[in-house]
Amino acid sequence: MASISGRDGAPDRVEAHKWFNIAAVRGCREGVVRRGEVAAEMTAEEIAAAQRAARQWLTLH
């Protein structure tokens, strides 16, 4: 995943958390694990931003 690997630049933990959260909500156990790993490196504000982004994406899709 480019968001967390930084393959396309600096790692985007907010974007990574968003996608792992979406995966977790849809029943992916790996998403739950990875979301927790990423969250451990994030601030509360970053986590809140990622959660908002995930909710927005889920609302639209």
N, C-alpha and C positions, 0 to 999 in steps of 0.2 A: 504494500500500500504506500503510494508516494507521499501521502500526507504525513505519515509517521516516520517513514524512512529518511525523508529529506532528499530523496532522489532528485527532485526538481528544485532544490534549494533548501532552505532551513525547514526543519520539521514543523508542521502545522498541527499542534496538539489539539487545538479547538476543532479543526476539521476532522481529525482522526477520531476524537471522542464522539463527535456527531455521528459518524458512520458506524462506529462500534455500538453506540447507543441504539441506533436504528436496527442494527443486527440483533442486539439483545432483546429489544422490544418484539422483534419478529421470531423470537425463540431460539436464537443461536447462542449456545453456551460459550463458544469461543468469543463471541462478542462481549459477553458479560466479563470474561476474564481479561480480555484486552482493554476494555473500557476502564476497568479498575487499575490496570497497570499504567495506562496513560493518565488517569485522574490523579494518581499518586505524584505526578510531576507537574500538576497544574495548580493554579491559584483558584480560589472560590469563584472569582469573577470569570475566569476562563471556563470553568465548568458550567457556570450559569449561562454563558454565551453559547456554549456547545449544546446545552439542553434546549435553549430557545431555538437554535438552528435546527435541531433534530425535530422538535415539535412542529416547526414551520414546514419542514420537508414532508413529514408524515401527514400533515393537514392537506398538502397539495398533491400527494401521491396516494 
